[in-house]
Amino acid sequence: MVKDSRAVRLANPAQKLAALVSPSERFVYGDFDGDGSGEAFALLYDKGSLRDSYDTYFFNEESYEELSGPSISVSLSYPWKLDGKELVYDGVAGYSVKDSRVVQVFSWPYELNRAGDSDSQFTVTVKADDAVTMAKDGTNSGSTSKQYWLYWNGERFAEYGGRPLTKEQLAAFTGGADLLHSLDYNGDVGSIYYRDNGIITVNYRPWAGTTEQQDNFFRILSCAGDVLTDVTEEMTKDWPSQNRGTYLSSAFLLSYMGFGDPLSSNVYDIQFASRLPIDVRYDLAAAAPEALKNVATLPVHGMLSILNEGDFDGDGQYELFAVLYPYVLLDPYNHYDGRCIYLFLHADGCTILGNSEFASFSHYVLDATDLFCFTEYHLTAGGLGTHVYTVANSRAVQIAVTGPALTRIGDTNQFYTTTPKIYDATDSGVFTFKDYWLFWDGGRLREYGGLRVSEEQLSRFAYGQAVLDSIKNEGNTIDEIYYRGNGVININYSRREEYNYRYGYKNLLYRDGNITDDTENWLKKEGGGRYLASYLDYSISSERFGVDTAYPASFP
């Protein structure tokens, strides 16, 4: 493995590879951008990894750099074409070369396989624990592998999402009625999904010889016009589990249904089928409003609750936020399973924003900008986070992920968010929750960061000195003091007890030249634990948080 990424000067990439790589390593070499100079890509074995893996490196005639890793790929693919462009593909990302410099065209968490000879049609193989459903409690087990279908839309990968079909709709295809008769005769037909690439998947369960468990199977049909062809055997012949398991409308829903590892909803779009190739009657959902039927289709069967609808970005297109409460998969009685998926629906399709056991929704208008907030909740863990969206170009754009709650303070442009459990009340690990404060700054959320101030500065105010004296008289030591741009003052203190330290805080407000403990209903006066200068100081990713921190220039 390369240990020094500083520039090296050797005659050409081949010499660099000879100097740095053993003969067993994989690499491709050539003039990829046609500028007359050579470049190379190499997979270098990562000896320090816990499992066999490789890191990808790029070499030109002056330097080299590490591109990605670790990858379980053992070979590089070239030429690997995408929309007619030739790329080098390492199983994780695709790269091109321009002016002897590497350019990453895409990155993808699962290995892609080309569908036929197309430069834009792909499949991805995902695993799920769905071979068997236990009759007693409805849990699933037994590992299976299935392919889901993707395409490159010119900017990113999108999945062909499945539109739910009824048995009557499938029977309208040539060959559909015969298939349903054979499956119904020997078992139960479950969910049926049609995709815009002409693929129809049919889930079914044969009659079980025992009441303890139900085996899950599927059929894959190819649709040409109104004629169906069963391609199950051809497509699954090399799959370890053959046609065992259950197809969902989207690979993203694997995590929701508890079947296996999901594909990240932030990596790709889901485009659900917009129409059928033959003219058959289709009801979107019993609970769907008439206006929605011309907008998009839903990813799974269930009850739809509309949260907000309209033209939020002023582009003349109708958009809608909703929560879908799915029925249990393959449940003939349509029982609700107690979870929800929150969605954004638009003229071109449906985007799954996330899922949780239940969620709350808020809509705020600030400076003529609509903010849509989904707070995820789980029964055991409580609030997990609030996802904040705006709408642009008829798409939901996530701008921030705050703490387990985001609450607006009156009609102002200010909010407070709550931390997850923080074990800071004592050295032995008693947890607390604390609020931090945000504000809308003309297009983005920002945090009121804490400026460190001294006891001397706070004691210039008579009430500030009184509070400090009161804390010390109770046997505490003053630790940090923070002042924030919304006037909040956090005073951290600690006290030595028999076996550990106990930590606490008092909150004050600076208003109109004075300090007061009249903290209004949005500011807790005191509590356990200690405040930090910023919410991000709890080792929370700034990229995930999506909110930068604004610190005051000085203390009054």
KOLSE-188143 format. One record per residue (C-alpha): residue number from 1; x, y, z; residue in three letters. Coordinates in Angstrom, 3 decimals. Example, Ala and Ser with C-alpha at 12.3 -4.5 7.8 and 13.67 -1.06 7.14 Angstrom:
<rs>
R	1	12.300	-4.500	7.800	ALA
R	2	13.670	-1.060	7.140	SER
</rs>
This chain:
<rs>
R	1	0.000	0.000	0.000	MET
R	2	1.297	3.499	-0.838	VAL
R	3	2.399	5.169	2.383	LYS
R	4	3.460	8.626	1.103	ASP
R	5	1.047	10.625	-1.081	SER
R	6	3.498	13.459	-1.808	ARG
R	7	4.315	14.044	-5.467	ALA
R	8	6.966	11.778	-6.978	VAL
R	9	8.770	12.244	-10.275	ARG
R	10	9.416	9.142	-12.332	LEU
R	11	9.523	8.709	-16.091	ALA
R	12	6.026	7.274	-16.457	ASN
R	13	3.211	5.584	-14.522	PRO
R	14	4.470	2.120	-15.412	ALA
R	15	7.751	2.808	-13.587	GLN
R	16	5.876	4.167	-10.607	LYS
R	17	3.769	1.036	-10.463	LEU
R	18	6.854	-1.153	-10.781	ALA
R	19	8.389	0.724	-7.848	ALA
R	20	5.291	0.721	-5.657	LEU
R	21	3.246	-2.337	-6.576	VAL
R	22	3.892	-6.045	-6.596	SER
R	23	3.246	-7.963	-9.864	PRO
R	24	0.021	-9.401	-8.420	SER
R	25	-1.681	-6.009	-8.285	GLU
R	26	-4.262	-4.891	-10.864	ARG
R	27	-3.817	-1.836	-13.047	PHE
R	28	-4.720	-0.337	-16.431	VAL
R	29	-2.435	1.991	-18.347	TYR
R	30	-2.941	4.293	-21.336	GLY
R	31	-3.429	7.813	-22.646	ASP
R	32	-7.019	8.162	-21.403	PHE
R	33	-7.535	11.805	-22.437	ASP
R	34	-5.522	11.719	-25.670	GLY
R	35	-3.104	14.469	-24.660	ASP
R	36	0.024	12.466	-25.454	GLY
R	37	0.974	11.643	-21.857	SER
R	38	0.328	8.378	-20.042	GLY
R	39	-1.842	7.728	-17.026	GLU
R	40	-2.613	4.643	-14.959	ALA
R	41	-5.125	3.318	-12.450	PHE
R	42	-4.162	0.645	-9.923	ALA
R	43	-5.814	-1.435	-7.223	LEU
R	44	-3.358	-1.748	-4.334	LEU
R	45	-3.879	-4.434	-1.717	TYR
R	46	-4.684	-2.964	1.704	ASP
R	47	-2.680	-5.156	4.056	LYS
R	48	-3.895	-3.252	7.100	GLY
R	49	-7.565	-3.996	6.455	SER
R	50	-9.549	-6.441	8.576	LEU
R	51	-10.623	-8.194	5.395	ARG
R	52	-9.221	-8.559	1.893	ASP
R	53	-9.725	-5.184	0.244	SER
R	54	-8.091	-2.829	-2.226	TYR
R	55	-7.552	0.910	-2.517	ASP
R	56	-7.728	2.654	-5.903	THR
R	57	-4.865	4.949	-6.989	TYR
R	58	-4.397	7.201	-10.015	PHE
R	59	-0.977	7.925	-11.528	PHE
R	60	0.110	10.535	-14.070	ASN
R	61	3.661	11.408	-15.119	GLU
R	62	4.219	13.702	-12.138	GLU
R	63	2.288	12.404	-9.145	SER
R	64	-0.229	9.943	-7.793	TYR
R	65	-3.242	10.100	-5.478	GLU
R	66	-5.507	7.728	-3.588	GLU
R	67	-9.033	7.792	-5.039	LEU
R	68	-11.194	5.457	-2.971	SER
R	69	-11.096	2.560	-0.623	GLY
R	70	-11.423	0.085	0.698	PRO
R	71	-13.163	-1.830	-2.086	SER
R	72	-13.844	-5.558	-2.288	ILE
R	73	-13.310	-5.403	-6.057	SER
R	74	-10.386	-7.433	-7.358	VAL
R	75	-10.230	-5.962	-10.862	SER
R	76	-10.564	-2.715	-12.773	LEU
R	77	-12.974	-2.460	-15.709	SER
R	78	-11.901	-0.526	-18.813	TYR
R	79	-13.379	0.621	-21.040	PRO
R	80	-16.496	0.832	-18.877	TRP
R	81	-19.021	2.930	-20.814	LYS
R	82	-21.608	5.320	-19.426	LEU
R	83	-23.749	7.232	-21.968	ASP
R	84	-21.044	6.606	-24.546	GLY
R	85	-18.203	7.878	-22.342	LYS
R	86	-15.314	5.575	-21.555	GLU
R	87	-14.525	5.273	-17.851	LEU
R	88	-12.364	3.225	-15.512	VAL
R	89	-14.613	1.475	-12.950	TYR
R	90	-13.291	-0.005	-9.679	ASP
R	91	-16.546	-1.431	-8.373	GLY
R	92	-17.260	1.686	-6.301	VAL
R	93	-16.757	4.683	-8.583	ALA
R	94	-16.282	5.540	-12.249	GLY
R	95	-13.408	7.812	-13.336	TYR
R	96	-12.402	9.699	-16.451	SER
R	97	-9.230	11.694	-17.196	VAL
R	98	-8.945	15.307	-18.379	LYS
R	99	-5.682	17.234	-18.767	ASP
R	100	-3.866	14.312	-17.105	SER
R	101	-6.007	14.726	-13.999	ARG
R	102	-8.567	12.247	-12.729	VAL
R	103	-12.273	13.192	-12.653	VAL
R	104	-14.767	11.176	-10.596	GLN
R	105	-17.947	10.825	-12.679	VAL
R	106	-19.987	8.915	-10.084	PHE
R	107	-19.731	7.049	-6.804	SER
R	108	-22.024	4.165	-5.870	TRP
R	109	-22.109	1.989	-2.709	PRO
R	110	-22.933	-1.283	-4.499	TYR
R	111	-21.315	-3.007	-7.444	GLU
R	112	-23.164	-2.289	-10.687	LEU
R	113	-23.745	-4.665	-13.578	ASN
R	114	-24.638	-3.558	-17.065	ARG
R	115	-28.065	-4.651	-18.321	ALA
R	116	-27.413	-6.011	-21.803	GLY
R	117	-25.374	-3.828	-24.143	ASP
R	118	-26.808	-0.507	-23.036	SER
R	119	-24.556	2.317	-21.809	ASP
R	120	-27.236	3.608	-19.434	SER
R	121	-29.162	0.553	-18.121	GLN
R	122	-27.863	-1.280	-15.046	PHE
R	123	-28.758	-3.747	-12.330	THR
R	124	-27.644	-3.867	-8.704	VAL
R	125	-27.749	-7.027	-6.597	THR
R	126	-28.915	-6.642	-3.004	VAL
R	127	-29.388	-9.141	-0.211	LYS
R	128	-32.405	-9.536	2.034	ALA
R	129	-33.593	-11.889	4.764	ASP
R	130	-36.959	-12.726	3.212	ASP
R	131	-36.954	-16.345	2.083	ALA
R	132	-39.343	-17.429	4.845	VAL
R	133	-42.045	-15.669	6.873	THR
R	134	-42.902	-17.172	10.248	MET
R	135	-46.669	-17.510	10.624	ALA
R	136	-46.657	-16.916	14.376	LYS
R	137	-45.096	-13.441	14.524	ASP
R	138	-44.597	-12.390	10.883	GLY
R	139	-40.792	-12.201	11.150	THR
R	140	-38.624	-12.998	8.131	ASN
R	141	-35.482	-15.088	7.780	SER
R	142	-33.390	-16.834	5.173	GLY
R	143	-30.955	-14.858	3.019	SER
R	144	-31.767	-14.202	-0.646	THR
R	145	-30.219	-12.164	-3.476	SER
R	146	-32.186	-10.183	-6.040	LYS
R	147	-31.497	-7.649	-8.751	GLN
R	148	-33.129	-4.246	-8.920	TYR
R	149	-33.028	-2.126	-12.062	TRP
R	150	-31.339	1.259	-12.440	LEU
R	151	-30.571	3.757	-15.183	TYR
R	152	-28.251	6.729	-15.558	TRP
R	153	-30.223	9.960	-16.061	ASN
R	154	-27.221	12.041	-17.123	GLY
R	155	-26.383	13.222	-13.600	GLU
R	156	-26.981	10.345	-11.195	ARG
R	157	-28.400	6.855	-10.931	PHE
R	158	-32.157	6.424	-10.714	ALA
R	159	-34.107	3.288	-9.915	GLU
R	160	-37.049	1.954	-11.888	TYR
R	161	-39.544	1.909	-9.032	GLY
R	162	-42.479	-0.489	-9.160	GLY
R	163	-46.071	0.672	-9.554	ARG
R	164	-48.531	-1.577	-7.700	PRO
R	165	-50.856	-3.590	-9.956	LEU
R	166	-54.017	-5.468	-9.095	THR
R	167	-54.684	-9.017	-10.221	LYS
R	168	-57.314	-7.663	-12.619	GLU
R	169	-54.737	-5.385	-14.240	GLN
R	170	-52.241	-8.232	-14.658	LEU
R	171	-54.963	-10.455	-16.129	ALA
R	172	-55.545	-7.849	-18.875	ALA
R	173	-52.124	-8.716	-20.365	PHE
R	174	-51.826	-11.620	-22.763	THR
R	175	-50.638	-14.520	-20.613	GLY
R	176	-51.469	-12.761	-17.363	GLY
R	177	-54.662	-14.658	-16.590	ALA
R	178	-53.003	-18.066	-17.131	ASP
R	179	-50.124	-17.152	-14.810	LEU
R	180	-52.474	-15.959	-12.083	LEU
R	181	-54.564	-19.119	-12.390	HIS
R	182	-51.516	-21.361	-11.911	SER
R	183	-50.215	-19.368	-8.941	LEU
R	184	-53.591	-18.961	-7.253	ASP
R	185	-54.346	-22.638	-7.740	TYR
R	186	-51.222	-23.641	-5.816	ASN
R	187	-50.972	-20.773	-3.351	GLY
R	188	-51.531	-17.060	-2.698	ASP
R	189	-50.540	-14.198	-5.013	VAL
R	190	-49.198	-11.152	-3.178	GLY
R	191	-47.864	-7.784	-4.351	SER
R	192	-47.454	-7.165	-8.097	ILE
R	193	-45.274	-4.320	-9.423	TYR
R	194	-44.824	-2.879	-12.915	TYR
R	195	-41.693	-0.882	-13.868	ARG
R	196	-41.107	1.475	-16.764	ASP
R	197	-38.390	-0.813	-18.177	ASN
R	198	-41.118	-3.361	-18.924	GLY
R	199	-40.413	-5.633	-15.946	ILE
R	200	-43.272	-6.990	-13.828	ILE
R	201	-42.556	-8.822	-10.570	THR
R	202	-45.178	-11.078	-8.966	VAL
R	203	-44.784	-12.231	-5.349	ASN
R	204	-46.503	-15.420	-4.261	TYR
R	205	-46.580	-18.076	-1.535	ARG
R	206	-47.250	-21.745	-2.342	PRO
R	207	-49.594	-23.607	-0.022	TRP
R	208	-47.451	-24.543	2.971	ALA
R	209	-47.211	-28.101	4.168	GLY
R	210	-46.910	-26.706	7.696	THR
R	211	-48.541	-23.813	9.485	THR
R	212	-45.266	-22.809	11.129	GLU
R	213	-43.804	-20.901	8.191	GLN
R	214	-44.582	-19.604	4.706	GLN
R	215	-42.046	-19.756	1.876	ASP
R	216	-41.786	-16.641	-0.293	ASN
R	217	-41.225	-16.767	-4.067	PHE
R	218	-41.483	-14.407	-7.021	PHE
R	219	-41.851	-14.461	-10.791	ARG
R	220	-40.211	-11.976	-13.175	ILE
R	221	-42.146	-11.132	-16.331	LEU
R	222	-41.040	-9.160	-19.364	SER
R	223	-43.686	-6.993	-20.971	CYS
R	224	-43.671	-6.223	-24.711	ALA
R	225	-46.818	-4.284	-25.508	GLY
R	226	-49.603	-6.315	-23.943	ASP
R	227	-47.756	-9.661	-24.158	VAL
R	228	-46.056	-11.165	-21.093	LEU
R	229	-43.061	-13.500	-21.162	THR
R	230	-41.922	-15.359	-18.029	ASP
R	231	-38.146	-14.698	-17.780	VAL
R	232	-37.724	-15.902	-14.177	THR
R	233	-35.542	-18.914	-14.948	GLU
R	234	-33.348	-17.004	-17.399	GLU
R	235	-32.734	-14.084	-15.042	MET
R	236	-32.261	-16.038	-11.793	THR
R	237	-30.208	-19.005	-13.026	LYS
R	238	-26.980	-17.569	-11.588	ASP
R	239	-28.540	-16.194	-8.386	TRP
R	240	-27.663	-18.272	-5.291	PRO
R	241	-31.253	-18.184	-4.006	SER
R	242	-32.885	-18.574	-7.463	GLN
R	243	-36.427	-17.112	-7.244	ASN
R	244	-36.750	-17.246	-3.447	ARG
R	245	-37.761	-14.071	-1.578	GLY
R	246	-40.042	-11.075	-2.025	THR
R	247	-39.736	-8.149	-4.443	TYR
R	248	-40.524	-4.675	-3.143	LEU
R	249	-41.399	-1.661	-5.261	SER
R	250	-37.980	-0.143	-4.468	SER
R	251	-34.674	-1.416	-3.124	ALA
R	252	-34.767	1.508	-0.687	PHE
R	253	-37.703	-0.103	1.116	LEU
R	254	-35.586	-3.085	2.168	LEU
R	255	-34.579	-1.279	5.355	SER
R	256	-38.167	-0.196	6.002	TYR
R	257	-39.548	-3.717	5.790	MET
R	258	-36.695	-5.047	7.920	GLY
R	259	-35.432	-7.389	5.206	PHE
R	260	-31.824	-6.262	4.826	GLY
R	261	-29.408	-3.453	4.027	ASP
R	262	-30.959	-0.541	2.131	PRO
R	263	-29.730	1.535	-0.732	LEU
R	264	-29.267	5.118	0.444	SER
R	265	-32.095	7.432	-0.598	SER
R	266	-29.521	10.235	-0.810	ASN
R	267	-27.568	8.428	-3.528	VAL
R	268	-30.177	7.956	-6.213	TYR
R	269	-33.661	8.888	-7.384	ASP
R	270	-36.637	6.526	-7.465	ILE
R	271	-38.799	6.909	-10.566	GLN
R	272	-42.023	4.967	-10.165	PHE
R	273	-43.803	3.790	-13.287	ALA
R	274	-46.091	6.529	-14.590	SER
R	275	-48.297	4.549	-16.955	ARG
R	276	-49.145	1.088	-18.189	LEU
R	277	-48.414	-0.041	-21.767	PRO
R	278	-52.040	-1.110	-22.213	ILE
R	279	-55.273	0.675	-21.398	ASP
R	280	-56.554	-0.823	-18.154	VAL
R	281	-58.348	0.768	-15.248	ARG
R	282	-56.038	1.800	-12.395	TYR
R	283	-56.957	3.220	-8.995	ASP
R	284	-54.039	4.948	-7.293	LEU
R	285	-55.265	4.258	-3.768	ALA
R	286	-58.626	4.360	-2.099	ALA
R	287	-57.579	7.314	0.069	ALA
R	288	-55.874	9.319	-2.692	ALA
R	289	-57.479	12.626	-3.742	PRO
R	290	-58.470	13.184	-7.351	GLU
R	291	-55.808	15.896	-7.800	ALA
R	292	-53.055	13.455	-6.909	LEU
R	293	-53.992	10.895	-9.532	LYS
R	294	-52.523	13.114	-12.230	ASN
R	295	-49.309	13.756	-10.289	VAL
R	296	-47.638	10.524	-9.279	ALA
R	297	-48.088	6.978	-8.068	THR
R	298	-47.372	5.506	-4.674	LEU
R	299	-44.539	3.062	-3.901	PRO
R	300	-46.589	0.579	-1.860	VAL
R	301	-50.227	-0.059	-0.972	HIS
R	302	-51.431	1.804	2.087	GLY
R	303	-53.273	4.743	3.595	MET
R	304	-52.170	8.173	2.380	LEU
R	305	-52.226	11.271	4.585	SER
R	306	-51.632	14.559	2.739	ILE
R	307	-49.601	17.072	4.736	LEU
R	308	-49.289	20.015	2.359	ASN
R	309	-49.841	20.604	-1.348	GLU
R	310	-49.391	23.387	-3.867	GLY
R	311	-46.830	25.041	-6.144	ASP
R	312	-44.137	25.722	-3.548	PHE
R	313	-41.371	26.932	-5.888	ASP
R	314	-43.508	28.973	-8.289	GLY
R	315	-42.645	26.934	-11.405	ASP
R	316	-46.252	26.165	-12.303	GLY
R	317	-45.948	22.504	-11.220	GLN
R	318	-48.049	20.857	-8.527	TYR
R	319	-46.156	19.325	-5.588	GLU
R	320	-47.240	17.476	-2.485	LEU
R	321	-45.804	16.259	0.844	PHE
R	322	-47.491	13.197	2.326	ALA
R	323	-47.136	10.347	4.788	VAL
R	324	-47.924	6.833	3.616	LEU
R	325	-48.977	4.227	6.175	TYR
R	326	-48.282	0.925	4.339	PRO
R	327	-50.255	-2.228	4.756	TYR
R	328	-48.313	-5.273	5.872	VAL
R	329	-46.552	-6.888	2.922	LEU
R	330	-48.667	-9.669	1.403	LEU
R	331	-51.282	-9.283	4.150	ASP
R	332	-54.636	-10.173	2.529	PRO
R	333	-56.496	-8.300	5.248	TYR
R	334	-54.611	-4.999	4.741	ASN
R	335	-53.606	-4.557	8.356	HIS
R	336	-51.595	-1.427	9.096	TYR
R	337	-48.160	-2.356	10.503	ASP
R	338	-47.553	0.775	12.604	GLY
R	339	-44.827	2.487	10.548	ARG
R	340	-44.833	5.294	8.024	CYS
R	341	-42.977	6.525	4.952	ILE
R	342	-42.834	10.238	4.253	TYR
R	343	-42.922	11.215	0.598	LEU
R	344	-42.584	14.087	-1.839	PHE
R	345	-44.768	13.691	-4.932	LEU
R	346	-44.323	15.695	-8.109	HIS
R	347	-45.353	15.612	-11.756	ALA
R	348	-42.581	13.153	-12.719	ASP
R	349	-42.888	10.677	-9.895	GLY
R	350	-42.370	10.075	-6.196	CYS
R	351	-39.354	10.583	-3.925	THR
R	352	-39.084	8.659	-0.664	ILE
R	353	-37.680	11.091	1.902	LEU
R	354	-37.427	8.623	4.782	GLY
R	355	-39.287	6.317	7.130	ASN
R	356	-39.787	5.773	10.839	SER
R	357	-42.221	4.244	13.295	GLU
R	358	-44.063	7.554	13.288	PHE
R	359	-43.271	11.154	12.383	ALA
R	360	-44.437	14.700	12.977	SER
R	361	-44.597	17.358	10.274	PHE
R	362	-44.274	21.156	10.397	SER
R	363	-44.502	23.804	7.670	HIS
R	364	-43.025	27.285	8.129	TYR
R	365	-42.825	30.252	5.758	VAL
R	366	-39.786	32.491	6.352	LEU
R	367	-38.807	35.330	4.012	ASP
R	368	-41.185	33.885	1.377	ALA
R	369	-39.383	30.502	1.626	THR
R	370	-41.329	27.369	2.536	ASP
R	371	-39.605	25.084	5.061	LEU
R	372	-40.944	21.542	5.516	PHE
R	373	-39.790	19.626	8.586	CYS
R	374	-40.172	15.885	9.274	PHE
R	375	-39.211	14.675	12.755	THR
R	376	-38.548	10.929	12.989	GLU
R	377	-39.663	9.074	16.098	TYR
R	378	-39.142	5.535	17.295	HIS
R	379	-41.069	4.097	20.202	LEU
R	380	-37.970	2.989	22.098	THR
R	381	-35.443	5.637	21.079	ALA
R	382	-37.770	8.658	20.916	GLY
R	383	-36.966	11.473	18.492	GLY
R	384	-34.085	10.727	16.125	LEU
R	385	-33.776	13.897	14.070	GLY
R	386	-35.617	16.552	12.098	THR
R	387	-35.092	16.706	8.336	HIS
R	388	-35.603	20.190	6.872	VAL
R	389	-36.533	20.598	3.190	TYR
R	390	-37.222	23.346	0.705	THR
R	391	-38.614	22.878	-2.812	VAL
R	392	-36.684	23.874	-5.952	ALA
R	393	-37.308	22.826	-9.562	ASN
R	394	-40.171	20.591	-8.378	SER
R	395	-37.816	18.578	-6.166	ARG
R	396	-37.528	18.372	-2.376	ALA
R	397	-34.077	19.644	-1.336	VAL
R	398	-32.809	18.712	2.122	GLN
R	399	-30.964	21.676	3.654	ILE
R	400	-30.416	20.474	7.229	ALA
R	401	-30.817	17.629	9.708	VAL
R	402	-31.242	19.068	13.200	THR
R	403	-31.721	17.395	16.572	GLY
R	404	-34.706	15.256	17.619	PRO
R	405	-36.979	18.322	17.560	ALA
R	406	-37.069	21.670	15.774	LEU
R	407	-39.510	24.176	17.268	THR
R	408	-40.177	27.707	16.057	ARG
R	409	-40.154	30.431	18.723	ILE
R	410	-43.409	32.334	18.233	GLY
R	411	-43.597	34.116	14.883	ASP
R	412	-39.888	34.950	14.820	THR
R	413	-37.197	33.585	12.529	ASN
R	414	-35.707	31.700	15.506	GLN
R	415	-35.904	28.021	16.490	PHE
R	416	-34.595	25.682	19.126	TYR
R	417	-33.528	22.082	18.619	THR
R	418	-32.905	19.389	21.216	THR
R	419	-29.825	17.234	21.613	THR
R	420	-30.016	13.438	21.660	PRO
R	421	-29.123	11.765	24.957	LYS
R	422	-25.896	13.310	26.274	ILE
R	423	-24.264	11.526	29.227	TYR
R	424	-22.906	14.605	30.979	ASP
R	425	-24.778	15.044	34.270	ALA
R	426	-22.088	13.137	36.205	THR
R	427	-18.804	11.388	35.491	ASP
R	428	-20.625	8.069	35.890	SER
R	429	-22.832	8.733	32.861	GLY
R	430	-26.282	10.113	33.732	VAL
R	431	-27.868	11.444	30.534	PHE
R	432	-29.502	14.829	29.869	THR
R	433	-31.214	16.684	27.027	PHE
R	434	-30.500	20.330	26.218	LYS
R	435	-31.798	22.901	23.755	ASP
R	436	-29.649	24.810	21.253	TYR
R	437	-30.875	27.779	19.213	TRP
R	438	-31.015	28.403	15.459	LEU
R	439	-32.158	31.227	13.207	PHE
R	440	-33.164	31.618	9.559	TRP
R	441	-30.648	33.822	7.771	ASP
R	442	-32.157	34.660	4.377	GLY
R	443	-31.863	31.241	2.777	GLY
R	444	-30.190	28.997	5.360	ARG
R	445	-30.402	27.856	8.967	LEU
R	446	-27.613	29.007	11.288	ARG
R	447	-26.825	28.241	14.900	GLU
R	448	-26.313	30.802	17.658	TYR
R	449	-22.808	29.767	18.753	GLY
R	450	-21.525	30.467	22.256	GLY
R	451	-18.796	33.085	22.862	LEU
R	452	-16.710	32.233	25.938	ARG
R	453	-16.901	35.013	28.547	VAL
R	454	-15.304	35.371	31.967	SER
R	455	-16.784	35.665	35.447	GLU
R	456	-15.412	39.198	35.571	GLU
R	457	-17.313	40.179	32.430	GLN
R	458	-20.586	38.711	33.751	LEU
R	459	-20.125	40.283	37.177	SER
R	460	-20.205	43.783	35.637	ARG
R	461	-23.977	43.300	35.721	PHE
R	462	-25.432	43.341	39.229	ALA
R	463	-27.739	40.407	38.615	TYR
R	464	-24.933	38.480	36.938	GLY
R	465	-22.814	38.823	40.080	GLN
R	466	-25.755	37.745	42.246	ALA
R	467	-26.265	34.551	40.234	VAL
R	468	-22.550	33.684	40.351	LEU
R	469	-22.532	34.160	44.132	ASP
R	470	-25.631	31.998	44.522	SER
R	471	-24.054	29.131	42.540	ILE
R	472	-20.813	29.299	44.562	LYS
R	473	-22.662	29.468	47.893	ASN
R	474	-24.148	26.054	47.099	GLU
R	475	-20.641	24.566	46.983	GLY
R	476	-20.216	24.661	43.182	ASN
R	477	-17.325	25.811	41.012	THR
R	478	-18.012	28.026	38.001	ILE
R	479	-16.742	26.396	34.804	ASP
R	480	-17.549	27.795	31.347	GLU
R	481	-19.817	30.747	30.577	ILE
R	482	-21.175	31.235	27.047	TYR
R	483	-22.981	34.198	25.500	TYR
R	484	-25.031	33.718	22.310	ARG
R	485	-26.340	36.138	19.712	GLY
R	486	-29.970	35.676	20.803	ASN
R	487	-29.082	36.951	24.292	GLY
R	488	-28.865	33.530	25.980	VAL
R	489	-26.158	33.129	28.638	ILE
R	490	-25.218	29.576	29.739	ASN
R	491	-23.369	29.234	33.077	ILE
R	492	-21.826	25.772	33.584	ASN
R	493	-20.829	24.682	37.075	TYR
R	494	-19.642	21.517	38.830	SER
R	495	-19.446	20.069	42.315	ARG
R	496	-17.275	17.302	43.714	ARG
R	497	-19.297	14.520	45.302	GLU
R	498	-18.197	11.358	47.067	GLU
R	499	-17.437	9.279	43.996	TYR
R	500	-17.571	11.671	41.037	ASN
R	501	-18.344	15.162	39.777	TYR
R	502	-21.871	16.406	39.204	ARG
R	503	-22.464	19.015	36.485	TYR
R	504	-25.231	21.550	36.025	GLY
R	505	-26.105	24.852	34.358	TYR
R	506	-28.153	28.001	34.780	LYS
R	507	-29.510	30.025	31.840	ASN
R	508	-29.922	33.807	31.812	LEU
R	509	-31.057	36.313	29.175	LEU
R	510	-29.469	39.591	28.152	TYR
R	511	-32.260	42.026	27.219	ARG
R	512	-32.272	45.803	26.767	ASP
R	513	-28.993	46.338	28.561	GLY
R	514	-29.815	44.097	31.545	ASN
R	515	-29.443	40.468	32.580	ILE
R	516	-32.504	38.596	33.838	THR
R	517	-33.634	35.061	34.654	ASP
R	518	-37.100	35.814	33.272	ASP
R	519	-36.326	33.306	30.520	THR
R	520	-39.733	33.049	28.786	GLU
R	521	-41.264	29.693	27.848	ASN
R	522	-38.619	28.697	25.277	TRP
R	523	-35.609	28.813	27.582	LEU
R	524	-35.158	26.384	30.452	LYS
R	525	-33.781	28.145	33.553	LYS
R	526	-31.560	25.345	34.878	GLU
R	527	-30.796	21.677	34.586	GLY
R	528	-28.205	18.903	34.700	GLY
R	529	-25.216	18.554	32.380	GLY
R	530	-23.183	21.255	30.709	ARG
R	531	-23.528	23.424	27.632	TYR
R	532	-20.928	23.486	24.855	LEU
R	533	-20.141	26.389	22.557	ALA
R	534	-21.868	24.682	19.607	SER
R	535	-24.231	21.805	18.934	TYR
R	536	-21.553	20.509	16.551	LEU
R	537	-19.153	20.046	19.477	ASP
R	538	-21.057	16.849	20.328	TYR
R	539	-19.144	15.199	17.447	SER
R	540	-22.100	15.714	15.129	ILE
R	541	-21.179	15.834	11.444	SER
R	542	-21.420	19.366	10.052	SER
R	543	-22.291	17.888	6.638	GLU
R	544	-25.223	15.982	8.148	ARG
R	545	-26.275	18.920	10.364	PHE
R	546	-26.273	21.295	7.371	GLY
R	547	-26.186	24.297	9.711	VAL
R	548	-23.171	26.541	10.239	ASP
R	549	-22.458	28.350	13.515	THR
R	550	-22.496	32.139	13.942	ALA
R	551	-20.640	33.447	17.002	TYR
R	552	-21.198	36.932	18.469	PRO
R	553	-18.342	39.363	17.979	ALA
R	554	-18.271	40.475	21.632	SER
R	555	-20.052	40.412	24.982	PHE
R	556	-22.092	43.533	25.809	PRO
</rs>
